[in-house]
Amino acid sequence: MTKLAKSALLPIIFSLALASAAQTLIGTVTNGTTGKPAAGDEVLLIEFSSGMNVAATTKADSAGKFSFQLTGAPGPHLIRAIHQGVPYHQLAPPGVNTADVNVYDVATKVTGLGVTADVIRFQADSGTMQGVRLFVVNNTSTPSKTQMNDHNFEFYLPPGAKVEQVQARAPNGQPIKAEAVPQAEKNRYAINFPLRPGETQFQVEFTLPYSGEIKIDPKPLYPAAHTVIVLPKTMQFTSASPSTFQSMQDPNQGDSNVEVAQQTKPGQPLAFTLRGNGVINESPGETASGAAQQQDQQAQGGSGSSESRSADNRSTDNRSTDNRPGGGLGVPIDAPDALQKYRWPILFGFAVLLAVGGWVVTKRQPATSVAATAAVKPAAAATSHAAVAPSPAALAPTAGATAARSSLLLEALKEELFQLEVEKKQGKITPQDYEKAKAALDLTLDRALKRNG
């Protein structure tokens, strides 16, 4: 009997040991500027289940390592490392017990900072002009550093503009509320948000009094690869310098027109006049589909005229560089296919669809799951330059494709969980809706992690 009791206790002790080990979250903070451990940096453990509250704090040791003892029910955690006053984050999903964070040295001014896209969308109705301006800023500093100062990113708005909302999105992060601070010079604003290595996005929503005609000058303060103006087809666009903007109009594109100026310089005159009224009602998917068709037509236009050749060059350029601005956090901005990478609403909708699709995938056979995955990618399909259906061979399930889908699903679920907690913290979601959404996401994430394992 004693031997039997000991034999029964051994599995229990072993299970408890495993459970105890699983309750420790470890990681390393690395200085991406120097490539060395970020010794002494403060590290915080944030729990989603308690409403983004800080559960524990510690400091990285001489090797940059840290650890936390997790308590309570398993759930996603967020690791925040603070280096030279700037926070960096890494999500730790349920069941994951490691989370490494990269941080970067801070400088008041870095080289290699440029604007990939400056996209402005206008619409007017009932004596009011509504504008949404999206900046896509790329920090390619070498060695990589974060830029941060009291006037970190500046821009102009038209005279009389009233700022309604500002949002900022760090590289691989979620949009958060920001503030546009008026500067000494009239109509000039600054956003005090760190420009970390990689792509940072700012969106500014504003309104203007409007009497049917208005002159706008973007007054660029940074070099920009693309300056994009989007407006309803019922409004007229007239550039003060006709050769500066190239029209991307397409009769099949819906209810918007797009004007693009490429490789603009700081201080370059970009003034234009808008007349008429109108709103943009088409969805981002419709716009993307129309833009993709337009690019295909331009690419097939041959070399019969200089305009056709210019369109071909733009299409080839865009395919090679993959610079795709457009879209926004609030009202989507409709831009050509080659300028579509930064369409945030598509990204968020895509993440939600992936979350739902992940649950469906776990319930179906592999062949069906491939079709389900393809069904939740309308934006990617719309932007394809070859408007043909994939072959049956391309739809055949493979181990690599399954792993890629699982990885993509996990990333989307992490982002959606983070956004859900942010909305709860900001009071944008009711407790009942929060509990329902979180339960569904937790279930989907758990299934996805088991499948991935």
C-alpha positions as CSV (number, residue, x, y, z in Angstrom):
1,M,0.0,0.0,0.0
2,T,2.9,2.4,0.8
3,K,4.5,1.7,-2.6
4,L,1.1,2.2,-4.3
5,A,0.6,5.5,-2.6
6,K,4.1,6.7,-3.6
7,S,3.4,5.6,-7.2
8,A,0.2,7.6,-7.2
9,L,1.8,10.7,-5.7
10,L,4.6,10.8,-8.2
11,P,2.5,11.9,-11.2
12,I,0.7,14.5,-9.0
13,I,4.0,16.0,-7.8
14,F,5.3,16.0,-11.4
15,S,2.2,17.8,-12.6
16,L,2.4,20.4,-9.9
17,A,6.1,21.0,-10.8
18,L,5.1,21.5,-14.4
19,A,2.2,23.8,-13.4
20,S,4.6,25.8,-11.2
21,A,7.1,26.2,-14.0
22,A,4.4,27.3,-16.4
23,Q,3.6,30.1,-14.1
24,T,6.9,31.9,-14.6
25,L,7.2,34.4,-17.5
26,I,10.8,35.1,-18.5
27,G,12.4,37.3,-21.2
28,T,15.3,39.4,-22.3
29,V,15.5,43.1,-23.0
30,T,17.9,43.9,-25.8
31,N,19.2,47.3,-26.9
32,G,18.6,47.3,-30.7
33,T,20.9,50.3,-31.1
34,T,24.0,48.7,-29.6
35,G,23.0,45.0,-29.8
36,K,23.8,44.6,-26.1
37,P,21.6,43.7,-23.1
38,A,19.5,46.6,-21.8
39,A,20.7,46.2,-18.3
40,G,18.8,48.2,-15.6
41,D,15.8,49.0,-17.8
42,E,12.4,48.9,-16.0
43,V,10.1,46.1,-17.0
44,L,6.4,46.0,-16.2
45,L,3.9,43.1,-16.4
46,I,0.5,44.3,-17.5
47,E,-2.6,42.0,-17.2
48,F,-5.4,42.3,-19.7
49,S,-7.8,40.5,-17.4
50,S,-7.6,43.3,-14.8
51,G,-8.1,46.1,-17.3
52,M,-4.5,46.8,-18.4
53,N,-3.4,47.2,-14.8
54,V,0.3,46.8,-13.8
55,A,0.6,43.5,-12.0
56,A,4.3,43.6,-11.2
57,T,7.5,45.5,-12.0
58,T,11.2,44.6,-12.1
59,K,14.5,45.6,-13.7
60,A,16.5,43.8,-16.4
61,D,19.7,42.3,-14.9
62,S,23.2,42.7,-16.3
63,A,22.3,40.2,-19.0
64,G,19.1,42.0,-19.9
65,K,17.0,39.2,-18.4
66,F,13.8,39.4,-16.3
67,S,11.2,37.1,-14.9
68,F,7.7,37.4,-13.4
69,Q,5.7,34.9,-11.4
70,L,2.2,34.8,-12.9
71,T,-0.8,34.4,-10.6
72,G,-4.5,33.9,-11.2
73,A,-6.2,32.4,-14.2
74,P,-4.1,32.0,-17.4
75,G,-4.5,34.9,-19.8
76,P,-2.7,37.2,-22.2
77,H,-0.1,39.6,-20.7
78,L,1.7,42.6,-22.0
79,I,5.4,43.2,-21.3
80,R,6.4,46.9,-21.2
81,A,10.1,47.8,-21.1
82,I,11.0,51.5,-20.6
83,H,14.3,52.6,-22.1
84,Q,15.4,56.2,-21.8
85,G,11.8,57.3,-21.1
86,V,10.3,55.6,-24.1
87,P,8.1,52.4,-23.7
88,Y,8.3,49.3,-25.9
89,H,5.9,46.4,-25.8
90,Q,5.7,42.7,-26.4
91,L,2.5,40.6,-26.1
92,A,2.6,37.3,-24.3
93,P,-0.4,35.2,-25.2
94,P,-1.9,32.5,-22.8
95,G,0.4,29.5,-22.5
96,V,3.5,31.4,-23.7
97,N,6.1,31.8,-21.0
98,T,8.8,33.8,-22.9
99,A,8.6,37.4,-24.1
100,D,11.7,39.2,-25.5
101,V,11.6,43.0,-26.0
102,N,13.8,45.2,-28.2
103,V,14.4,48.8,-27.1
104,Y,16.4,51.6,-28.8
105,D,18.5,54.5,-27.7
106,V,16.7,57.9,-27.9
107,A,18.0,60.9,-29.9
108,T,16.3,64.3,-30.3
109,K,17.1,64.1,-34.1
110,V,17.8,61.1,-36.2
111,T,18.8,60.7,-39.9
112,G,16.9,58.4,-42.1
113,L,13.5,59.8,-41.2
114,G,11.1,60.3,-44.1
115,V,7.4,60.3,-44.9
116,T,6.3,57.4,-47.1
117,A,2.9,58.9,-47.6
118,D,0.9,62.1,-46.8
119,V,-2.7,61.2,-47.6
120,I,-5.5,63.8,-47.2
121,R,-9.1,62.9,-47.8
122,F,-11.8,65.6,-48.2
123,Q,-15.6,65.6,-48.3
124,A,-18.0,68.5,-47.9
125,D,-21.7,68.9,-47.1
126,S,-23.9,71.4,-45.4
127,G,-21.3,74.2,-45.2
128,T,-18.6,72.0,-43.6
129,M,-15.5,70.5,-45.1
130,Q,-14.3,67.3,-43.4
131,G,-10.7,66.3,-43.7
132,V,-8.7,63.3,-42.6
133,R,-4.9,63.5,-43.0
134,L,-2.8,60.4,-42.6
135,F,1.0,60.5,-42.3
136,V,3.1,57.3,-42.7
137,V,6.5,58.0,-41.2
138,N,9.4,55.6,-41.7
139,N,12.4,55.7,-39.4
140,T,15.3,53.9,-41.1
141,S,18.1,55.3,-38.9
142,T,21.4,53.5,-38.8
143,P,22.2,52.4,-36.2
144,S,18.5,52.2,-35.2
145,K,17.4,54.9,-32.8
146,T,14.1,56.4,-31.6
147,Q,13.5,60.1,-32.2
148,M,11.8,62.0,-29.4
149,N,11.7,65.8,-28.7
150,D,9.1,68.4,-27.7
151,H,8.2,69.0,-31.4
152,N,8.7,65.5,-32.6
153,F,6.5,65.5,-35.7
154,E,5.1,68.7,-37.1
155,F,2.6,69.6,-39.8
156,Y,0.3,72.3,-41.1
157,L,-3.5,72.4,-41.3
158,P,-5.5,74.8,-43.5
159,P,-6.5,78.2,-41.9
160,G,-9.6,77.9,-39.8
161,A,-9.2,74.1,-39.3
162,K,-10.5,72.6,-36.1
163,V,-8.8,69.4,-34.9
164,E,-11.4,66.8,-34.0
165,Q,-9.3,63.8,-33.3
166,V,-5.7,62.6,-33.4
167,Q,-4.4,59.0,-33.3
168,A,-1.0,57.5,-33.4
169,R,0.2,54.0,-34.2
170,A,3.6,52.7,-33.3
171,P,5.4,50.1,-35.4
172,N,3.4,46.8,-35.1
173,G,1.2,48.5,-32.5
174,Q,-2.4,49.6,-32.1
175,P,-3.8,53.0,-32.7
176,I,-4.0,55.2,-29.5
177,K,-5.3,58.6,-28.8
178,A,-2.7,61.4,-29.3
179,E,-2.7,65.2,-29.2
180,A,-1.9,67.9,-31.8
181,V,-0.2,70.7,-29.9
182,P,-0.6,74.2,-31.6
183,Q,2.8,75.8,-32.2
184,A,3.9,79.5,-32.1
185,E,3.4,79.7,-35.9
186,K,-0.3,79.9,-36.8
187,N,-1.8,76.7,-38.3
188,R,1.2,74.6,-37.3
189,Y,0.9,71.7,-35.0
190,A,3.2,69.1,-33.3
191,I,2.6,65.6,-32.1
192,N,4.8,64.5,-29.2
193,F,4.9,60.8,-29.9
194,P,8.1,58.8,-30.2
195,L,9.2,57.8,-33.7
196,R,10.6,54.4,-33.1
197,P,12.5,52.4,-35.8
198,G,10.1,51.2,-38.4
199,E,6.8,52.7,-39.5
200,T,4.8,55.1,-37.4
201,Q,1.4,56.4,-38.5
202,F,-0.5,59.5,-37.5
203,Q,-4.0,60.4,-38.4
204,V,-5.5,63.8,-37.9
205,E,-9.3,64.4,-38.4
206,F,-10.3,68.1,-38.8
207,T,-13.2,70.2,-40.0
208,L,-13.4,73.5,-41.9
209,P,-16.1,76.1,-42.6
210,Y,-16.9,75.7,-46.3
211,S,-18.8,77.9,-48.7
212,G,-18.4,75.8,-51.9
213,E,-14.8,76.7,-52.8
214,I,-11.6,76.6,-50.8
215,K,-7.9,76.8,-51.4
216,I,-5.7,74.3,-49.6
217,D,-1.9,74.2,-49.3
218,P,-0.5,71.1,-47.5
219,K,2.9,72.9,-46.8
220,P,5.0,69.8,-46.4
221,L,7.7,69.9,-43.7
222,Y,9.3,66.6,-44.7
223,P,10.2,64.9,-48.0
224,A,7.4,62.5,-49.0
225,A,7.4,59.6,-51.4
226,H,3.7,60.2,-52.2
227,T,1.3,63.0,-51.4
228,V,-2.2,61.8,-52.1
229,I,-5.4,63.8,-52.3
230,V,-8.7,61.9,-52.2
231,L,-12.1,63.6,-52.9
232,P,-15.6,62.7,-54.1
233,K,-16.1,62.6,-57.8
234,T,-18.8,65.3,-57.4
235,M,-16.1,67.8,-56.3
236,Q,-13.5,69.5,-58.6
237,F,-9.8,69.5,-58.0
238,T,-7.6,72.2,-59.5
239,S,-3.8,72.3,-58.8
240,A,-2.0,75.6,-58.9
241,S,0.8,73.7,-60.6
242,P,-0.9,71.2,-63.0
243,S,2.2,69.2,-63.6
244,T,2.6,68.4,-59.9
245,F,-0.3,66.1,-59.4
246,Q,-1.2,63.1,-61.6
247,S,-4.8,62.0,-61.7
248,M,-5.6,58.4,-60.9
249,Q,-9.2,58.7,-62.0
250,D,-11.0,55.5,-63.0
251,P,-14.7,55.4,-64.1
252,N,-15.0,52.1,-62.3
253,Q,-13.5,53.1,-59.1
254,G,-16.7,54.3,-57.3
255,D,-17.4,57.7,-56.0
256,S,-13.9,59.1,-55.4
257,N,-11.1,60.6,-57.3
258,V,-7.4,60.4,-56.4
259,E,-4.6,62.9,-57.2
260,V,-1.0,61.9,-56.5
261,A,2.2,63.9,-56.3
262,Q,5.4,61.9,-56.0
263,Q,8.7,62.7,-54.4
264,T,7.7,66.0,-52.9
265,K,10.1,68.2,-51.0
266,P,9.9,70.2,-47.8
267,G,8.4,73.6,-48.6
268,Q,7.4,72.6,-52.1
269,P,4.3,74.5,-53.3
270,L,1.4,72.0,-53.5
271,A,-1.6,74.4,-53.4
272,F,-4.8,73.3,-54.9
273,T,-8.5,74.5,-55.0
274,L,-11.5,72.4,-54.2
275,R,-15.0,73.2,-55.5
276,G,-18.4,71.6,-55.0
277,N,-19.9,69.2,-52.5
278,G,-20.0,65.5,-52.0
279,V,-19.2,62.6,-49.7
280,I,-17.4,59.3,-50.3
281,N,-19.6,56.3,-49.6
282,E,-17.7,53.4,-51.1
283,S,-16.1,50.8,-48.9
284,P,-12.3,50.2,-48.8
285,G,-12.7,46.9,-50.6
286,E,-14.6,48.6,-53.5
287,T,-11.9,51.3,-53.8
288,A,-9.1,48.7,-53.7
289,S,-10.8,46.6,-56.4
290,G,-11.2,49.7,-58.6
291,A,-7.7,50.8,-58.1
292,A,-6.3,47.4,-58.9
293,Q,-8.2,47.3,-62.2
294,Q,-6.9,50.8,-63.0
295,Q,-3.3,49.7,-62.4
296,D,-3.8,46.7,-64.6
297,Q,-5.3,48.8,-67.4
298,Q,-2.3,51.2,-67.1
299,A,0.2,48.4,-67.2
300,Q,-1.4,47.0,-70.3
301,G,-1.7,50.4,-72.0
302,G,1.5,50.0,-74.0
303,S,3.7,52.8,-75.0
304,G,1.4,54.7,-77.4
305,S,1.7,58.0,-75.5
306,S,3.9,59.7,-72.8
307,E,1.0,59.5,-70.4
308,S,0.7,55.8,-70.9
309,R,4.4,55.3,-70.4
310,S,4.2,57.4,-67.2
311,A,1.4,55.2,-65.9
312,D,3.4,52.1,-66.7
313,N,6.4,53.4,-64.9
314,R,4.3,54.3,-61.8
315,S,2.7,50.8,-61.9
316,T,6.1,49.1,-62.1
317,D,7.6,51.4,-59.5
318,N,4.7,50.7,-57.1
319,R,5.0,46.9,-57.5
320,S,8.7,47.0,-56.8
321,T,8.7,49.3,-53.8
322,D,5.3,48.3,-52.4
323,N,4.7,51.8,-51.0
324,R,0.9,51.8,-50.4
325,P,-0.4,54.6,-48.4
326,G,-4.1,55.2,-48.0
327,G,-6.9,54.6,-45.5
328,G,-7.2,55.8,-42.0
329,L,-8.2,54.9,-38.5
330,G,-11.6,56.5,-38.9
331,V,-12.9,57.3,-42.3
332,P,-11.1,55.1,-44.9
333,I,-9.0,56.9,-47.5
334,D,-9.4,55.6,-51.0
335,A,-6.1,55.5,-52.9
336,P,-4.7,53.5,-55.9
337,D,-3.6,50.0,-55.5
338,A,0.1,50.9,-55.3
339,L,-0.7,53.2,-52.4
340,Q,-2.8,50.9,-50.3
341,K,-0.5,49.3,-47.8
342,Y,-1.5,51.5,-45.0
343,R,-5.2,51.1,-45.1
344,W,-5.9,50.7,-41.4
345,P,-9.6,49.9,-41.6
346,I,-8.8,47.0,-43.9
347,L,-6.2,45.8,-41.4
348,F,-8.6,45.9,-38.5
349,G,-11.4,44.3,-40.4
350,F,-9.0,41.7,-41.6
351,A,-7.9,40.9,-38.1
352,V,-11.5,40.5,-36.9
353,L,-12.3,38.3,-39.9
354,L,-9.2,36.2,-39.2
355,A,-10.3,35.7,-35.6
356,V,-13.7,34.4,-36.7
357,G,-12.1,32.4,-39.5
358,G,-9.7,30.8,-37.1
359,W,-12.6,29.3,-35.2
360,V,-14.1,28.0,-38.4
361,V,-10.8,26.6,-39.5
362,T,-10.5,24.5,-36.4
363,K,-13.9,22.9,-37.2
364,R,-13.3,22.0,-40.8
365,Q,-11.2,19.8,-42.9
366,P,-7.9,21.1,-44.4
367,A,-9.3,21.7,-47.9
368,T,-12.2,23.6,-46.5
369,S,-10.1,25.6,-44.2
370,V,-8.0,26.9,-47.1
371,A,-11.2,28.1,-48.8
372,A,-12.3,29.8,-45.5
373,T,-8.9,31.5,-45.2
374,A,-9.1,32.7,-48.8
375,A,-12.6,34.1,-48.1
376,V,-11.5,36.3,-45.3
377,K,-8.9,38.1,-47.5
378,P,-11.0,40.4,-49.7
379,A,-8.5,43.3,-49.4
380,A,-5.5,41.2,-50.5
381,A,-7.5,39.7,-53.3
382,A,-8.6,43.1,-54.5
383,T,-5.1,44.5,-54.7
384,S,-3.8,41.6,-56.8
385,H,-2.4,42.8,-60.1
386,A,-3.4,39.5,-61.8
387,A,-7.1,39.5,-61.6
388,V,-7.5,35.8,-62.0
389,A,-8.8,33.0,-59.7
390,P,-6.1,30.8,-58.1
391,S,-5.6,27.4,-59.6
392,P,-6.7,24.3,-57.8
393,A,-3.0,23.4,-57.3
394,A,-2.5,26.7,-55.6
395,L,-5.3,26.0,-53.2
396,A,-3.9,22.5,-52.2
397,P,-3.1,22.5,-48.5
398,T,0.6,22.2,-47.6
399,A,2.4,22.1,-44.3
400,G,4.1,25.4,-45.0
401,A,0.8,27.1,-45.9
402,T,-0.9,25.7,-42.8
403,A,1.9,27.0,-40.6
404,A,1.8,30.4,-42.3
405,R,-1.9,30.7,-41.7
406,S,-1.6,29.7,-38.1
407,S,1.1,32.2,-37.5
408,L,-0.9,34.9,-39.2
409,L,-4.0,34.0,-37.2
410,L,-2.1,34.2,-33.9
411,E,-0.7,37.6,-34.7
412,A,-4.2,38.9,-35.7
413,L,-5.7,37.5,-32.4
414,K,-3.0,39.1,-30.4
415,E,-3.7,42.5,-32.0
416,E,-7.5,42.1,-31.5
417,L,-7.1,41.2,-27.8
418,F,-4.9,44.2,-27.3
419,Q,-7.4,46.5,-29.0
420,L,-10.2,45.1,-27.0
421,E,-8.4,45.9,-23.7
422,V,-7.6,49.4,-24.9
423,E,-11.3,50.0,-25.8
424,K,-12.3,48.7,-22.3
425,K,-9.8,51.0,-20.7
426,Q,-11.1,54.0,-22.7
427,G,-14.7,53.1,-21.9
428,K,-15.6,52.6,-25.5
429,I,-17.2,49.2,-24.9
430,T,-19.8,48.0,-22.4
431,P,-18.9,45.4,-19.8
432,Q,-21.3,43.0,-21.3
433,D,-20.0,43.4,-24.8
434,Y,-16.4,43.2,-23.5
435,E,-17.1,39.9,-21.7
436,K,-18.7,38.3,-24.8
437,A,-15.9,39.5,-27.1
438,K,-13.1,38.4,-24.8
439,A,-14.6,35.0,-24.2
440,A,-14.9,34.4,-28.0
441,L,-11.3,35.6,-28.6
442,D,-9.9,33.6,-25.7
443,L,-11.6,30.5,-27.0
444,T,-10.3,31.1,-30.6
445,L,-6.8,31.9,-29.3
446,D,-6.7,28.7,-27.2
447,R,-7.8,26.6,-30.2
448,A,-5.2,28.3,-32.4
449,L,-2.4,27.7,-29.9
450,K,-3.3,24.0,-29.6
451,R,-3.4,23.6,-33.3
452,N,-0.1,25.5,-33.7
453,G,1.5,23.4,-31.0
